[in-house]
Amino acid sequence: MTGKKNILLLGSELGKGGAERSISLLSYHLEQAGYNVVLCILSGKDRVQYYKTCKEVIFVDPPESSNVIQKIGAWRYRLKRIKQIKKEYKIDVSISFLEGPDYVNVLTKGKEKIVLSIRGSKMFDKVISGWMGTVRKKALIPFLYKRADTIVCVTQALADELHIYFNISYRKLKVIFNFYEVEEVLNNANQPLTPEEEKIFSKQVIITSGRLHVAKEHDKLIRILKRVKEHSDARLMILGDGELHTELEALAESLGLTVCNWNGKYKDADLYFMGFRKNAFKYYKHSTVFALSSSWEGFPNVLAEALICNKPVVSTDCPTGPREILHVEGLGHDPITKAIRTPVGTLLPLLHDITEDITQQWTDEINYWLDSPTPSAEEFNKLTNRFTLGTLLSEWQKVIG
C-alpha cells in the first residue's frame, strides 16, 4: 500500500447497529479522503452490508467455539490473524470499535498507533454484569485501555466516565461526536410513502427506532402511550426488531391497545411494529414527535437523525448522549428527575424505575409536542450543524496524524 497512511478499522460485525454504521461510514470516508483503508470484521457471521464501506473488507473466521477451551482457541486465532494483517498491510494506525475489537487491537500492538473508539457506557450497561462483568470493569478495561495511544469517545460523558471510574488520563481521551451525511438523510426522508403507509399517518404518530432489547425500555413507552391516548388519539410506531417482540405485543394487547405487525397492508391500530427499515427517515418526516426511552446509550444516532429530519424529540437523560445532543449543560453527573424542555424537544427522567410522577411527566411532554407547531428549521440547525461530516471527519484526521 502506498500514498497516505495505511489505516486498519477493527469491528465485531457488519450489521444494523449504530457502531456498525459508524465504522462502515468512517472506513468509506477515510478512503474517499485518500487514505489506504482496510475494514476487518472479527466475527464473520453477518456479511450483509447495510452501509457504505471502503473497498477492502476482510472477515476473520475463527473456528466454531462452544466451550471455554474452544473460545480461547478462537481468540488466539483472531490475535494471530490480526497481527498478520497489520504486518501484511503495513498498518500505520489501527482503530477499533467496541470492547472485543478494542482488546484485540491492544493485544496485537506493534509499531502502529492504537486508537480505541468508545461507543457506550461501561459503568451503566446492565449487560456488563456478573463475575465476568467484574473482570471486565476491574481488570481488562483499566489495564488494556491504558495501553492505547488515543481513546476517542462519542460523548464528553463517556470521556469523564473513563477518567473517573477507570483512571484513564484525559491526555489520552478525545471527544468526537458521530457524523451524519445530512444531505443523504434528507434525500431519504423525502422518499415517498406507499399508499398503505400513508394511511398510518392519517393520525398523529409518535415514532421510535431501536432494537427490541431491554436497554430500549419499549415496554415503558407502550404504557405511556396508553396514558397519552386519554388526551391525544395518537399512534406509536416502533422501527426495529429483536427478541422482545412477542412480549411487547402481549403487553400492548393486555393494555387494550390494538397492534399491527406491519406486512405492507394497512390495518387500523394504536401500535405499529414495523421491523427493521433501511430507510427510517421517510417515517420520521411524517411523524409528529420522536421518542427515545433508553436506559443507556452511547451516542444515539436515531435521536440526532430525528433532529436532522426536523422532528421534535422526547428523550430519557440516559448515559450517554441525549443531554449532549440536545445541548443541555450544567447538569452534573446525576440523571435528572424533572423534565427540561428545550426549543426542539424535552429531556426527561429515566424509565427503568417508572413511577406515577415520571409517567405523568412523559405524558405531559409528549402531549405538549403533539399539540405544538413544529419548531423552526433554524432551531434544529443550531444543534445538527455540530454533527456534519466535514467537521467531524477532520477531527478523525487529526487523530490519525
JOKA-V202695 format. One record per pair of residues at least 24 apart in sequence whose ideal C-beta (glycine too) atoms are under 8 Angstrom apart, sorted by sequence separation. I is the first residue (numbers start at 1). J is the second residue. If there is no record, write none. Layout:
I:J / I:J
//
This chain:
28:52 / 30:54 / 31:55 / 86:110 / 142:166 / 148:172 / 150:174 / 152:176 / 154:178 / 216:240 / 249:273 / 281:305 / 285:309 / 287:311 / 288:312 / 289:313 / 290:314 / 291:315 / 292:316 / 294:318 / 296:320 / 297:321 / 323:347 / 341:365 / 345:369 / 24:49 / 28:53 / 79:104 / 83:108 / 141:166 / 142:167 / 219:244 / 248:273 / 280:305 / 284:309 / 289:314 / 297:322 / 299:324 / 300:325 / 322:347 / 339:364 / 24:50 / 25:51 / 27:53 / 28:54 / 78:104 / 82:108 / 86:112 / 142:168 / 146:172 / 212:238 / 218:244 / 222:248 / 285:311 / 292:318 / 299:325 / 339:365 / 14:41 / 24:51 / 25:52 / 27:54 / 58:85 / 83:110 / 284:311 / 341:368 / 7:35 / 9:37 / 11:39 / 13:41 / 24:52 / 79:107 / 137:165 / 204:232 / 206:234 / 208:236 / 212:240 / 219:247 / 223:251 / 245:273 / 281:309 / 4:33 / 6:35 / 7:36 / 8:37 / 9:38 / 11:40 / 12:41 / 13:42 / 21:50 / 24:53 / 79:108 / 116:145 / 137:166 / 204:233 / 205:234 / 206:235 / 207:236 / 208:237 / 209:238 / 210:239 / 211:240 / 212:241 / 213:242 / 219:248 / 222:251 / 226:255 / 4:34 / 5:35 / 6:36 / 7:37 / 8:38 / 9:39 / 10:40 / 11:41 / 12:42 / 13:43 / 20:50 / 21:51 / 203:233 / 204:234 / 205:235 / 206:236 / 207:237 / 208:238 / 209:239 / 210:240 / 211:241 / 212:242 / 213:243 / 214:244 / 218:248 / 222:252 / 226:256 / 292:322 / 315:345 / 317:347 / 3:34 / 4:35 / 5:36 / 7:38 / 9:40 / 11:42 / 12:43 / 13:44 / 15:46 / 20:51 / 203:234 / 204:235 / 205:236 / 206:237 / 208:239 / 209:240 / 211:242 / 212:243 / 213:244 / 226:257 / 313:344 / 314:345 / 315:346 / 316:347 / 317:348 / 344:375 / 3:35 / 4:36 / 6:38 / 8:40 / 10:42 / 13:45 / 14:46 / 116:148 / 203:235 / 205:237 / 207:239 / 212:244 / 219:251 / 223:255 / 225:257 / 312:344 / 313:345 / 314:346 / 315:347 / 316:348 / 317:349 / 318:350 / 343:375 / 3:36 / 13:46 / 14:47 / 15:48 / 114:147 / 115:148 / 118:151 / 212:245 / 222:255 / 238:271 / 312:345 / 313:346 / 315:348 / 316:349 / 317:350 / 2:36 / 14:48 / 16:50 / 114:148 / 115:149 / 116:150 / 118:152 / 235:269 / 236:270 / 237:271 / 238:272 / 240:274 / 241:275 / 314:348 / 316:350 / 1:36 / 14:49 / 15:50 / 114:149 / 115:150 / 116:151 / 117:152 / 118:153 / 119:154 / 200:235 / 222:257 / 235:270 / 236:271 / 237:272 / 238:273 / 239:274 / 240:275 / 241:276 / 316:351 / 344:379 / 14:50 / 42:78 / 113:149 / 114:150 / 115:151 / 116:152 / 118:154 / 212:248 / 235:271 / 236:272 / 238:274 / 239:275 / 240:276 / 343:379 / 344:380 / 99:136 / 103:140 / 107:144 / 113:150 / 115:152 / 117:154 / 121:158 / 200:237 / 235:272 / 237:274 / 239:276 / 307:344 / 106:144 / 109:147 / 120:158 / 123:161 / 239:277 / 307:345 / 14:53 / 106:145 / 122:161 / 344:383 / 42:82 / 118:158 / 121:161 / 122:162 / 103:144 / 106:147 / 229:270 / 239:280 / 40:82 / 99:141 / 102:144 / 106:148 / 123:165 / 14:57 / 102:145 / 105:148 / 122:165 / 118:162 / 122:166 / 239:283 / 9:54 / 40:85 / 225:270 / 102:148 / 225:271 / 237:283 / 38:85 / 314:362 / 222:271 / 237:287 / 38:89 / 314:365 / 314:366 / 36:89 / 38:91 / 234:288 / 236:291 / 290:345 / 295:350 / 314:369 / 327:382 / 295:351 / 327:383 / 95:152 / 295:352 / 312:369 / 326:383 / 42:100 / 293:351 / 325:383 / 42:101 / 312:372 / 42:104 / 312:374 / 311:374 / 312:375 / 310:374 / 310:375 / 200:266 / 199:266 / 310:377 / 196:264 / 26:95 / 196:265 / 197:266 / 194:264 / 196:266 / 221:291 / 310:380 / 209:280 / 10:82 / 200:272 / 221:293 / 308:380 / 220:293 / 307:380 / 23:97 / 22:97 / 218:293 / 291:366 / 207:283 / 217:293 / 307:383 / 308:384 / 8:85 / 207:284 / 216:293 / 217:294 / 289:366 / 307:384 / 8:86 / 19:97 / 205:283 / 216:294 / 217:295 / 19:98 / 215:294 / 216:295 / 308:387 / 207:287 / 215:295 / 289:369 / 304:384 / 8:89 / 205:286 / 206:287 / 209:290 / 214:295 / 215:296 / 288:369 / 289:370 / 205:287 / 206:288 / 207:289 / 208:290 / 210:292 / 215:297 / 288:370 / 6:89 / 8:91 / 204:287 / 205:288 / 206:289 / 207:290 / 208:291 / 304:387 / 6:90 / 7:91 / 10:94 / 204:288 / 206:290 / 207:291 / 208:292 / 210:294 / 6:91 / 7:92 / 8:93 / 10:95 / 11:96 / 12:97 / 201:286 / 206:291 / 208:293 / 6:92 / 7:93 / 8:94 / 9:95 / 10:96 / 11:97 / 12:98 / 197:283 / 201:287 / 5:92 / 6:93 / 7:94 / 8:95 / 9:96 / 10:97 / 11:98 / 1:89 / 5:93 / 7:95 / 9:97 / 12:100 / 126:214 / 127:215 / 191:279 / 198:286 / 1:90 / 12:101 / 126:215 / 193:282 / 11:101 / 125:215 / 191:281 / 192:282 / 193:283 / 10:101 / 188:279 / 191:282 / 189:281 / 190:282 / 210:302 / 188:281 / 189:282 / 193:286 / 209:302 / 10:104 / 23:117 / 188:282 / 208:302 / 10:105 / 22:117 / 186:281 / 189:284 / 190:285 / 185:281 / 189:285 / 22:119 / 207:306 / 217:316 / 19:119 / 18:119 / 8:112 / 207:311 / 185:305 / 189:309 / 178:299 / 180:301 / 177:299 / 186:308 / 178:301 / 185:308 / 186:309 / 180:304 / 185:309 / 180:305 / 178:304 / 182:308 / 180:308 / 221:351 / 220:351 / 223:354 / 220:352 / 227:359 / 231:363 / 234:366 / 227:360 / 217:351 / 220:354 / 232:366 / 217:352 / 224:359 / 228:363 / 232:367 / 223:359 / 227:363 / 231:367 / 234:370 / 224:362 / 228:366 / 232:370 / 224:363 / 228:367 / 232:371 / 158:298 / 224:366 / 228:370 / 155:298 / 154:298 / 155:299 / 154:299 / 177:324 / 25:179 / 22:178 / 25:181 / 161:319 / 161:320 / 18:178 / 206:366 / 157:319 / 158:320 / 157:320 / 157:321 / 206:370 / 155:320 / 154:320 / 155:321 / 157:323 / 204:370 / 154:321 / 157:324 / 156:324 / 126:295 / 155:324 / 126:296 / 124:295 / 125:296 / 124:296 / 160:333 / 121:296 / 120:296 / 121:297 / 157:333 / 120:297 / 121:298 / 120:298 / 119:298 / 118:298 / 119:299 / 17:211 / 124:318 / 16:211 / 124:319 / 123:319 / 121:319 / 121:320 / 120:320 / 182:384 / 180:384 / 182:387 / 182:388 / 180:387 / 182:389 / 179:387 / 180:388 / 181:389 / 177:386 / 178:387 / 179:388 / 180:389 / 177:387 / 179:389 / 179:391 / 179:392 / 178:392 / 179:393 / 177:392 / 176:392 / 176:395 / 176:396 / 174:395 / 176:399 / 174:399 / 50:278 / 152:396 / 152:399 / 150:399 / 16:276 / 19:298 / 22:301 / 18:298 / 21:301 / 18:299 / 18:300 / 18:301 / 115:399 / 115:400 / 113:400 / 113:401 / 93:400 / 93:401 / 29:389 / 33:393 / 30:393 / 29:393 / 33:397 / 35:400 / 30:396 / 26:396 / 30:400 / 7:400 / 5:400 / 5:401
//
